[in-house]
């Protein structure tokens, strides 16, 4: 009897199974005809067909339709039960009288990643009431989703994402009440602005995936949805008018991902979060959560992404996050978290991004940060960190270090310059000290962005060893308000585009040789120094030159114009006020057609202002020549301050 029962079970199993390649029964002739007629109504995107062949190329009258690509049939009856034409280069309209709708046993339909136009015809729902799987993602359909979608009472998975579709309140309310078997609902970028979010409380208790990102939802999301027992994936991101609270208890223990990015959820995080042992992603960035973050992460061994940035969290930063074994991203930035970083961490072997900026974290900078094997970005800027940074032995693959706007003191550790992959070193507004020599800096061959402004005891100098060091990737150097005493001409063969050396102690002159090169330079700020001369404007592509508040002397403008052209063809802003300049404004300045702002105020210049500077056909928009000795007839224009 047992053997006979087993045979019956196997017969039933194979009778109910389907295949996409072959069938024990030939495809029914009327269904073959329906598919061929449907194919004849299709058109194809020529550009798409350069990269792929449509599945319908295999559709012809000589072969069994159950063997056609994208077609699956029931083995017992021969009825077509699944059509997959995803990414099929299809375009055009799906008409209400399409022969496609003559396949009443269809259970699965996938038209994703095509280029249909027009609305979804209601027969798709009237005639396909046996559908369990429907995917129209990125299919090009638009307009109102027909209310008849609620007839698909057997539907298990529905994906209407990334199309220009709209749900109204009635249509979605009926769906939420009638689709009692629904487990996966994916509606990203569907317009649901007219839907009452209270309808989500009617969803099936079997729900596993709920993806509603960028749906223009508004109102208070029912918290009981997050308690559905089988719920695994929730995505509500980019619904900036959607509010709600996390349930204090009974969070779904099955949760794998919970993405609330850029919503307006509020309240606190319940301690029951410590029970989410299956969770891999928590993203609460840019919400209105507040209170302390409960320190309950010790058992969340699968968590890989933790992002709580830009909220109103306060109190002690949770220390158990530093014991997560699988985490790759930790972002707690832009809150009011306090406390210190742990002195010793060994478990963050996969951590790539650590962002704790804009908090109230105090204490020292632990050296383990620079030794984690996978770390790419460290951002601890805008905190209250103090002390000095010690040397570390095992440099990691870190590419970005941002410790700016703290109170870190002492010399920059030499081991920091052994980080070969470092592209951005941002240490501005601290109390670092010491001299950074060109030989040490050149070790950072991938360095792109170097910022050390507002470190009054930091200097930058040449190594004076006769070696011309290269900086192949360096693009931005910001050393404002430091103790630099000499113009760093060793950068002139680099790709530096922005160089800010304002408010330093640079004295003497910059020779023509030092000004040569600088092929990529477009912004140079040397204001508030003690420069006495600049023989040549650096670079060929300079756009902004700020030399105000120095000791520049003599007829410097005339000197520049005596140099071979073009000099400089792209300069748009020249600030040279509060110096000791003499001489006149050369008439050749009229050839500086890119110049927009010119400030010569508070010098000892004389002569007349060239008439072209008062001509609106010239590109100049603002000129300040106050506190000089200009004379003669000056055309008075609002843009000229004399």
C-alpha positions as CSV (number, residue, x, y, z in Angstrom):
1,X,0.0,0.0,0.0
2,X,2.9,2.4,0.8
3,X,4.5,1.7,-2.6
4,X,1.2,2.3,-4.4
5,X,0.7,5.6,-2.6
6,X,4.3,6.7,-3.4
7,X,3.7,6.0,-7.1
8,X,0.5,8.0,-7.1
9,X,2.4,11.0,-5.5
10,X,5.1,10.9,-8.1
11,X,2.6,10.7,-10.9
12,X,0.8,13.7,-9.5
13,X,4.0,15.6,-9.1
14,X,5.2,15.1,-12.7
15,X,1.7,15.8,-14.0
16,X,1.8,19.3,-12.4
17,X,5.3,20.2,-13.3
18,X,6.2,22.4,-16.3
19,X,9.2,22.8,-18.7
20,X,10.4,25.6,-20.9
21,X,12.2,23.3,-23.4
22,X,10.0,20.3,-24.2
23,X,6.5,18.8,-23.5
24,X,5.1,15.3,-23.5
25,X,2.0,16.9,-25.3
26,X,2.2,19.1,-28.3
27,X,1.2,22.7,-27.8
28,X,-2.5,23.2,-28.5
29,X,-3.0,24.5,-32.0
30,X,-5.3,27.3,-31.0
31,X,-2.7,28.5,-28.5
32,X,0.1,28.3,-31.1
33,X,-2.0,30.4,-33.4
34,X,-2.7,33.0,-30.6
35,X,1.0,33.3,-29.9
36,X,2.0,33.7,-33.6
37,X,-0.7,36.3,-34.1
38,X,0.5,38.1,-31.0
39,X,4.0,38.0,-32.3
40,X,2.9,39.7,-35.6
41,X,1.6,42.7,-33.6
42,X,4.9,43.3,-31.9
43,X,7.6,45.7,-33.0
44,X,11.2,45.7,-31.8
45,X,13.7,48.3,-30.6
46,X,16.5,48.5,-33.2
47,X,19.1,49.7,-30.7
48,X,18.3,47.0,-28.3
49,X,18.6,44.3,-31.0
50,X,22.2,45.3,-31.5
51,X,23.0,43.6,-28.2
52,X,20.5,40.8,-27.9
53,X,18.2,38.6,-30.0
54,X,14.5,38.6,-29.1
55,X,13.2,35.4,-27.7
56,X,10.4,35.5,-30.3
57,X,12.9,34.7,-33.0
58,X,12.3,31.0,-32.2
59,X,8.6,31.3,-32.6
60,X,7.5,29.7,-35.8
61,X,4.7,27.5,-37.0
62,X,6.9,24.4,-37.6
63,X,8.0,23.8,-34.1
64,X,6.0,22.8,-31.0
65,X,5.3,26.1,-29.2
66,X,6.2,24.5,-25.9
67,X,9.8,24.4,-27.2
68,X,9.8,28.1,-28.0
69,X,12.1,30.3,-26.0
70,X,10.3,32.0,-23.2
71,X,7.3,29.6,-23.3
72,X,6.5,27.0,-20.6
73,X,3.6,24.4,-20.9
74,X,1.8,22.2,-18.5
75,X,3.2,18.6,-19.1
76,X,-0.2,17.0,-18.7
77,X,-2.5,19.3,-20.7
78,X,-0.2,21.1,-23.1
79,X,-1.6,24.5,-22.0
80,X,0.7,27.4,-22.0
81,X,1.2,28.4,-18.3
82,X,4.2,30.8,-18.4
83,X,5.5,33.5,-20.8
84,X,8.9,35.2,-20.2
85,X,9.7,37.9,-22.7
86,X,11.7,40.0,-20.3
87,X,14.5,42.1,-21.8
88,X,13.0,41.2,-25.2
89,X,13.5,44.5,-27.1
90,X,9.7,44.7,-27.4
91,X,8.0,48.1,-28.1
92,X,4.6,49.4,-29.0
93,X,1.2,48.9,-27.4
94,X,-0.5,46.0,-25.9
95,X,-4.1,46.2,-27.2
96,X,-7.2,45.1,-25.3
97,X,-8.1,42.7,-28.2
98,X,-4.7,41.1,-28.3
99,X,-4.7,37.3,-28.9
100,X,-2.3,37.0,-26.0
101,X,-5.4,37.1,-23.8
102,X,-6.7,33.8,-25.3
103,X,-4.4,31.8,-22.9
104,X,-6.7,31.4,-19.9
105,X,-4.5,29.0,-18.1
106,X,-1.5,31.4,-17.9
107,X,0.1,31.4,-14.5
108,X,3.3,33.4,-15.0
109,X,3.8,36.5,-17.2
110,X,7.1,38.5,-17.4
111,X,7.3,41.5,-19.7
112,X,10.0,43.3,-17.7
113,X,12.6,45.5,-19.3
114,X,10.8,46.3,-22.6
115,X,9.5,49.5,-24.2
116,X,5.8,49.2,-24.3
117,X,3.7,52.4,-24.4
118,X,0.2,53.3,-23.3
119,X,-1.7,51.8,-20.4
120,X,-2.1,48.3,-19.2
121,X,-5.3,46.9,-20.8
122,X,-7.8,45.6,-18.3
123,X,-8.1,42.2,-20.1
124,X,-4.7,41.3,-18.8
125,X,-6.4,41.0,-15.4
126,X,-9.8,39.9,-16.5
127,X,-8.6,36.9,-18.5
128,X,-5.5,35.9,-16.6
129,X,-7.2,35.2,-13.2
130,X,-4.9,32.2,-12.6
131,X,-1.8,34.3,-12.6
132,X,0.5,33.7,-9.7
133,X,3.5,35.7,-11.0
134,X,3.3,39.0,-12.9
135,X,6.3,41.2,-13.6
136,X,5.9,44.4,-15.6
137,X,9.0,46.1,-14.2
138,X,10.6,48.7,-16.5
139,X,8.2,47.7,-19.2
140,X,7.2,51.2,-20.3
141,X,3.5,51.0,-19.4
142,X,1.9,54.2,-18.0
143,X,-1.3,55.6,-16.7
144,X,-3.8,54.3,-14.1
145,X,-3.5,50.7,-13.0
146,X,-7.0,49.2,-13.8
147,X,-9.0,48.2,-10.7
148,X,-9.4,44.8,-12.2
149,X,-6.0,43.9,-10.9
150,X,-7.8,43.0,-7.7
151,X,-9.2,40.0,-9.6
152,X,-5.8,38.3,-9.5
153,X,-6.7,36.5,-6.3
154,X,-4.0,33.8,-6.9
155,X,-1.2,36.2,-7.3
156,X,1.9,35.5,-5.2
157,X,4.3,37.9,-6.7
158,X,3.6,41.3,-8.3
159,X,6.3,43.7,-9.7
160,X,5.2,46.9,-11.4
161,X,8.3,48.9,-10.5
162,X,10.1,51.5,-12.6
163,X,7.3,52.3,-14.9
164,X,5.1,55.4,-15.2
165,X,2.1,53.7,-13.5
166,X,-0.3,55.1,-11.0
167,X,-2.4,53.5,-8.3
168,X,-5.5,55.3,-7.0
169,X,-7.0,54.8,-3.6
170,X,-9.7,52.5,-4.7
171,X,-7.5,50.3,-6.9
172,X,-4.9,49.7,-4.2
173,X,-7.4,49.2,-1.4
174,X,-9.1,46.4,-3.4
175,X,-5.7,44.9,-4.2
176,X,-4.7,44.9,-0.5
177,X,-8.0,43.2,0.5
178,X,-8.4,40.6,-2.3
179,X,-4.8,39.4,-3.0
180,X,-4.7,37.2,0.1
181,X,-1.9,35.0,-1.3
182,X,0.4,37.8,-2.1
183,X,4.0,37.4,-0.8
184,X,6.1,39.8,-2.9
185,X,4.9,43.3,-3.8
186,X,7.4,45.5,-5.7
187,X,6.1,48.9,-6.7
188,X,9.2,51.2,-6.7
189,X,8.6,54.4,-8.7
190,X,4.9,53.8,-9.0
191,X,2.9,56.9,-8.3
192,X,0.9,56.1,-5.1
193,X,0.3,59.7,-4.0
194,X,-3.4,59.1,-4.0
195,X,-3.3,56.0,-2.0
196,X,-4.2,55.9,1.7
197,X,-1.3,54.3,3.6
198,X,-3.8,52.8,6.0
199,X,-4.6,50.3,3.2
200,X,-1.2,48.6,3.8
201,X,-2.6,47.2,7.1
202,X,-4.9,44.9,4.9
203,X,-2.0,43.2,3.2
204,X,-1.7,39.4,3.4
205,X,-0.1,38.1,6.5
206,X,2.1,36.0,4.2
207,X,3.9,39.0,2.9
208,X,7.6,38.6,2.5
209,X,8.8,41.4,0.3
210,X,7.4,45.0,0.4
211,X,9.2,47.4,-1.9
212,X,7.7,50.8,-2.1
213,X,10.6,53.2,-2.7
214,X,10.0,56.5,-4.4
215,X,6.2,56.0,-4.5
216,X,5.2,59.5,-3.2
217,X,3.5,58.0,-0.2
218,X,2.4,60.3,2.6
219,X,0.7,60.0,5.9
220,X,1.5,57.6,8.8
221,X,2.6,54.2,7.8
222,X,0.8,51.5,9.9
223,X,3.4,50.0,12.2
224,X,1.7,46.7,12.4
225,X,2.9,45.9,8.9
226,X,6.4,45.6,10.3
227,X,5.1,42.9,12.6
228,X,3.9,40.6,9.8
229,X,5.5,37.2,10.7
230,X,7.1,36.3,7.4
231,X,8.2,39.8,6.3
232,X,11.8,39.7,5.2
233,X,12.4,42.8,3.0
234,X,10.9,46.3,3.5
235,X,11.9,49.2,1.3
236,X,10.2,52.5,1.8
237,X,13.1,54.8,0.8
238,X,12.6,58.2,-0.8
239,X,9.1,58.8,0.5
240,X,9.9,62.1,2.1
241,X,6.3,62.7,3.4
242,X,5.9,59.3,4.9
243,X,5.9,59.2,8.7
244,X,5.5,56.4,11.1
245,X,6.9,54.6,14.2
246,X,8.7,51.4,14.6
247,X,6.6,48.8,16.7
248,X,8.0,48.7,20.2
249,X,7.6,44.9,20.2
250,X,6.8,42.1,17.8
251,X,9.0,43.3,15.0
252,X,9.0,40.6,12.4
253,X,11.7,38.1,13.4
254,X,12.2,37.2,9.7
255,X,13.4,40.7,8.7
256,X,16.5,40.6,6.5
257,X,16.4,44.3,5.2
258,X,14.7,47.4,6.4
259,X,15.3,50.5,4.3
260,X,13.7,53.8,5.4
261,X,16.1,56.1,3.8
262,X,14.8,59.7,3.4
263,X,11.4,59.3,5.1
264,X,10.1,61.0,8.2
265,X,9.8,58.1,10.6
266,X,10.1,59.3,14.2
267,X,10.2,58.0,17.8
268,X,12.9,55.8,19.1
269,X,14.5,52.5,18.2
270,X,13.2,49.7,20.4
271,X,15.5,47.3,22.2
272,X,13.8,44.5,20.4
273,X,16.1,45.2,17.5
274,X,18.5,42.9,19.2
275,X,16.3,40.0,18.2
276,X,16.6,40.6,14.5
277,X,19.2,37.8,14.1
278,X,18.5,37.5,10.3
279,X,18.9,41.2,9.5
280,X,21.6,42.2,6.9
281,X,20.6,45.8,6.2
282,X,19.3,48.7,8.3
283,X,19.1,52.1,6.7
284,X,17.4,54.9,8.6
285,X,19.3,57.7,7.0
286,X,17.5,61.2,7.0
287,X,14.6,60.5,9.3
288,X,13.4,62.1,12.5
289,X,14.4,59.3,15.0
290,X,15.5,60.5,18.4
291,X,16.7,59.2,21.8
292,X,19.5,56.8,22.4
293,X,20.4,54.0,20.0
294,X,20.0,50.8,22.1
295,X,23.3,49.0,22.5
296,X,21.9,45.6,21.4
297,X,23.9,44.7,18.3
298,X,26.0,41.9,19.7
299,X,23.9,39.1,18.3
300,X,23.3,40.6,14.8
301,X,26.0,38.5,13.2
302,X,24.6,38.8,9.7
303,X,24.3,42.6,9.6
304,X,26.4,44.1,6.8
305,X,25.0,47.6,6.4
306,X,24.1,49.9,9.3
307,X,23.1,53.5,8.4
308,X,21.5,55.7,11.0
309,X,22.9,59.0,9.7
310,X,21.1,62.4,9.7
311,X,18.6,61.8,12.6
312,X,18.3,63.2,16.1
313,X,19.9,60.4,18.0
314,X,21.7,61.4,21.3
315,X,23.4,59.8,24.2
316,X,26.2,57.3,24.0
317,X,27.3,55.9,20.7
318,X,26.5,52.1,20.7
319,X,29.8,50.2,21.3
320,X,28.5,46.8,20.2
321,X,28.5,47.9,16.6
322,X,32.3,47.6,16.8
323,X,31.9,43.9,17.4
324,X,29.9,43.1,14.3
325,X,31.7,40.4,12.3
326,X,30.1,40.9,8.9
327,X,29.4,44.6,8.7
328,X,30.8,46.5,5.7
329,X,29.2,50.0,6.3
330,X,28.6,51.9,9.5
331,X,27.1,55.4,9.2
332,X,26.0,57.2,12.4
333,X,26.9,60.7,11.1
334,X,24.9,63.9,11.7
335,X,23.5,63.1,15.1
336,X,24.4,64.1,18.7
337,X,26.1,61.0,19.8
338,X,28.7,61.2,22.6
339,X,31.3,58.9,24.1
340,X,34.7,57.7,23.0
341,X,35.8,55.1,20.4
342,X,36.9,51.8,21.8
343,X,40.6,51.4,22.4
344,X,40.8,47.9,20.9
345,X,38.8,46.4,18.0
346,X,39.6,43.1,16.1
347,X,36.3,41.9,14.7
348,X,35.6,44.5,12.0
349,X,37.5,42.6,9.4
350,X,35.1,43.4,6.5
351,X,34.3,47.0,7.4
352,X,34.8,49.3,4.4
353,X,33.1,52.6,5.3
354,X,33.0,54.1,8.8
355,X,31.2,57.5,9.0
356,X,30.8,59.1,12.4
357,X,31.0,62.7,11.3
358,X,29.1,65.6,12.9
359,X,28.6,64.2,16.4
360,X,30.0,64.9,19.8
361,X,32.5,62.0,20.0
362,X,35.5,62.8,22.2
363,X,38.7,61.2,23.2
364,X,41.6,60.0,21.1
365,X,41.8,58.5,17.6
366,X,42.6,54.8,18.1
367,X,45.3,53.4,15.8
368,X,43.2,50.3,15.0
369,X,41.3,52.5,12.6
370,X,44.2,52.5,10.2
371,X,44.9,48.8,10.5
372,X,41.6,47.2,9.6
373,X,42.2,45.2,6.4
374,X,39.2,46.2,4.4
375,X,38.6,49.8,5.4
376,X,38.3,52.3,2.5
377,X,36.8,55.4,4.2
378,X,37.2,56.9,7.6
379,X,35.1,60.0,8.3
380,X,35.3,61.3,11.9
381,X,35.1,65.0,10.9
382,X,33.2,67.6,13.0
383,X,33.6,65.9,16.4
384,X,35.5,66.7,19.6
385,X,38.4,64.3,19.2
386,X,41.6,65.2,21.0
387,X,45.1,63.9,21.6
388,X,47.6,62.8,19.0
389,X,47.6,59.9,16.5
390,X,50.1,57.2,17.2
391,X,52.1,55.2,14.7
392,X,50.6,52.0,13.4
393,X,52.2,48.9,12.0
394,X,49.9,47.3,9.5
395,X,48.6,50.0,7.1
396,X,45.3,49.0,5.4
397,X,43.8,49.8,2.0
398,X,42.1,53.0,3.2
399,X,41.5,55.6,0.5
400,X,39.8,58.5,2.3
401,X,40.6,59.9,5.8
402,X,38.6,62.8,7.0
403,X,39.5,64.0,10.5
404,X,38.8,67.7,9.9
405,X,37.2,70.0,12.5
406,X,38.4,68.3,15.6
407,X,41.1,69.2,18.2
408,X,43.7,66.6,17.3
409,X,47.2,67.6,18.2
410,X,50.8,66.8,17.6
411,X,52.7,65.7,14.4
412,X,51.0,63.7,11.6
413,X,52.3,60.2,12.1
414,X,54.8,59.1,9.3
415,X,53.0,55.8,9.0
416,X,50.0,57.8,7.6
417,X,52.2,58.4,4.5
418,X,52.6,54.6,4.0
419,X,48.9,54.3,3.0
420,X,49.6,53.7,-0.7
421,X,45.9,53.7,-1.7
422,X,45.1,57.0,0.0
423,X,43.3,59.4,-2.3
424,X,41.9,62.0,0.1
425,X,43.6,63.2,3.3
426,X,41.4,65.8,5.0
427,X,42.9,67.1,8.3
428,X,41.8,70.8,8.3
429,X,40.9,72.7,11.4
430,X,42.9,70.8,14.0
431,X,46.0,71.5,15.9
432,X,48.5,69.4,14.0
433,X,52.1,70.5,13.9
434,X,55.3,69.8,12.0
435,X,56.7,70.1,8.5
436,X,55.5,68.0,5.6
437,X,58.3,67.6,3.2
438,X,57.9,66.9,-0.5
439,X,59.8,63.5,-0.2
440,X,57.3,62.2,2.4
441,X,54.2,63.5,0.6
442,X,55.3,62.0,-2.7
443,X,55.0,58.5,-1.2
444,X,51.2,58.9,-1.6
445,X,51.2,58.2,-5.3
446,X,47.4,58.0,-5.5
447,X,46.7,61.2,-3.4
448,X,44.1,63.4,-5.1
449,X,42.9,65.8,-2.4
450,X,45.1,67.2,0.4
451,X,43.5,69.5,2.9
452,X,45.3,70.8,6.0
453,X,44.0,74.4,6.3
454,X,43.7,76.0,9.7
455,X,46.5,74.0,11.4
456,X,48.6,76.9,12.5
457,X,51.7,74.9,13.2
458,X,51.9,72.9,10.0
459,X,54.3,73.8,7.3
460,X,55.0,72.5,3.8
461,X,58.5,72.5,2.3
462,X,60.8,71.1,-0.3
463,X,63.1,68.3,0.8
464,X,66.2,70.1,-0.6
465,X,67.7,66.9,-1.7
466,X,67.8,67.8,-5.4
467,X,65.2,65.2,-6.4
468,X,62.2,66.3,-8.4
469,X,59.4,64.4,-6.7
470,X,56.2,63.7,-8.6
471,X,52.6,63.8,-7.5
472,X,50.8,62.1,-10.3
473,X,47.2,62.3,-9.1
474,X,47.2,65.4,-6.8
475,X,44.5,67.8,-7.9
476,X,43.6,69.9,-4.8
477,X,45.9,71.3,-2.1
478,X,44.4,73.4,0.6
479,X,46.9,74.8,3.1
480,X,45.2,78.1,4.2
481,X,46.1,79.5,7.6
482,X,49.1,77.3,8.3
483,X,52.8,78.1,8.7
484,X,54.0,77.7,5.1
485,X,57.0,80.0,4.5
486,X,57.9,79.4,0.9
487,X,55.9,78.9,-2.3
488,X,55.8,75.1,-2.9
489,X,57.1,75.2,-6.5
490,X,57.7,71.5,-6.3
491,X,54.0,71.1,-7.2
492,X,54.5,72.8,-10.6
493,X,54.9,69.5,-12.5
494,X,51.8,68.0,-10.9
495,X,48.1,68.0,-12.0
496,X,47.1,70.4,-9.2
497,X,44.0,72.4,-10.2
498,X,43.3,74.2,-6.9
499,X,46.0,75.6,-4.6
500,X,45.1,77.6,-1.6
501,X,48.0,79.0,0.4
502,X,46.2,82.0,1.8
503,X,46.9,83.4,5.3
504,X,50.4,81.9,5.6
505,X,53.9,83.4,6.0
506,X,55.2,83.2,2.4
507,X,57.6,86.0,1.8
508,X,59.9,87.2,-1.0
509,X,59.1,86.7,-4.6
510,X,58.0,84.0,-7.0
511,X,60.3,83.8,-9.9
512,X,59.4,83.1,-13.5
513,X,60.9,79.6,-13.2
514,X,58.8,78.8,-10.2
515,X,55.7,80.1,-12.0
516,X,56.3,77.8,-15.1
517,X,54.6,74.5,-15.4
518,X,51.3,74.3,-13.4
519,X,49.6,73.0,-16.5
520,X,46.4,72.1,-14.7
521,X,46.1,75.0,-12.3
522,X,42.8,76.9,-12.5
523,X,42.6,78.5,-9.0
524,X,45.5,80.0,-7.0
525,X,44.9,81.8,-3.7
526,X,48.0,83.5,-2.2
527,X,46.2,86.3,-0.3
528,X,47.3,87.5,3.1
529,X,51.0,86.6,2.8
530,X,54.1,88.7,2.5
531,X,54.9,88.3,-1.2
532,X,56.8,91.1,-2.8
533,X,56.8,90.0,-6.5
534,X,55.3,87.6,-8.9
535,X,57.2,87.6,-12.2
536,X,54.7,85.6,-14.1
537,X,51.1,84.3,-13.7
538,X,51.4,80.6,-13.1
539,X,49.9,78.2,-15.6
540,X,48.2,78.6,-18.9
541,X,44.7,77.9,-17.8
542,X,44.4,79.9,-14.6
543,X,40.9,81.2,-14.0
544,X,41.0,82.6,-10.4
545,X,44.0,84.4,-9.0
546,X,43.8,86.0,-5.5
547,X,46.8,88.0,-4.4
548,X,45.2,90.6,-2.1
549,X,46.8,91.7,1.1
550,X,50.5,91.1,0.3
551,X,53.5,93.3,-0.2
552,X,53.5,93.2,-4.0
553,X,55.4,96.2,-5.4
554,X,56.0,98.1,-8.7
555,X,54.2,98.0,-12.0
556,X,53.4,94.4,-11.9
557,X,50.6,94.5,-14.4
558,X,52.9,96.1,-17.0
559,X,55.4,93.3,-16.3
560,X,52.9,90.6,-17.0
561,X,51.7,92.2,-20.2
562,X,55.3,92.4,-21.5
563,X,55.4,88.5,-21.4
564,X,54.6,86.5,-24.6
565,X,50.9,85.9,-25.1
566,X,48.7,84.2,-24.3
567,X,48.9,85.5,-20.7
568,X,46.4,84.6,-19.4
569,X,43.5,83.7,-21.8
570,X,41.1,82.2,-19.2
571,X,41.5,84.4,-16.2
572,X,38.1,85.5,-15.0
573,X,38.8,86.8,-11.4
574,X,41.9,88.8,-10.4
575,X,42.1,90.2,-6.9
576,X,45.2,92.2,-6.2
577,X,44.0,94.8,-3.7
578,X,45.8,96.0,-0.6
579,X,49.3,95.8,-2.0
580,X,51.9,98.5,-3.0
581,X,51.4,98.4,-6.8
582,X,52.4,101.3,-8.9
583,X,52.1,102.2,-12.6
584,X,49.0,102.3,-14.7
585,X,46.5,99.8,-16.1
586,X,47.9,98.7,-19.5
587,X,45.5,99.0,-22.4
588,X,46.3,95.4,-23.3
589,X,44.1,94.4,-20.4
590,X,41.3,94.9,-23.0
591,X,42.5,91.6,-24.5
592,X,41.6,89.7,-21.3
593,X,38.2,88.8,-22.7
594,X,37.5,86.3,-20.0
595,X,38.0,88.7,-17.1
596,X,34.8,89.2,-15.1
597,X,36.1,90.6,-11.7
598,X,39.1,92.9,-11.3
599,X,40.0,94.4,-7.9
600,X,42.9,96.8,-7.8
601,X,41.8,98.8,-4.8
602,X,44.1,100.2,-2.0
603,X,47.3,100.4,-4.1
604,X,49.4,103.3,-5.5
605,X,48.5,103.0,-9.1
606,X,48.0,106.0,-11.4
607,X,47.1,107.0,-14.9
608,X,43.8,106.5,-16.6
609,X,41.5,103.6,-16.6
610,X,41.2,102.2,-20.2
611,X,37.9,103.0,-21.7
612,X,37.3,99.3,-22.6
613,X,36.8,98.5,-19.0
614,X,33.7,100.6,-19.0
615,X,32.3,99.1,-22.1
616,X,29.5,96.6,-21.5
617,X,30.5,94.7,-24.6
618,X,33.6,93.7,-22.6
619,X,33.1,90.7,-20.4
620,X,34.1,92.6,-17.2
621,X,31.3,92.8,-14.7
622,X,33.0,94.4,-11.7
623,X,36.1,96.6,-11.3
624,X,37.2,98.2,-8.0
625,X,39.9,100.8,-8.3
626,X,39.3,102.7,-5.0
627,X,42.2,104.3,-3.1
628,X,44.6,104.7,-6.0
629,X,45.8,107.8,-7.9
630,X,43.9,107.4,-11.2
631,X,43.0,110.6,-13.0
632,X,41.4,111.9,-16.1
633,X,37.9,111.3,-17.5
634,X,36.4,108.1,-16.3
635,X,33.2,106.7,-17.8
636,X,30.9,106.2,-14.8
637,X,29.2,102.9,-14.7
638,X,27.6,101.1,-11.8
639,X,30.0,98.2,-12.2
640,X,33.0,100.5,-11.8
641,X,34.0,101.6,-8.3
642,X,36.5,104.5,-8.5
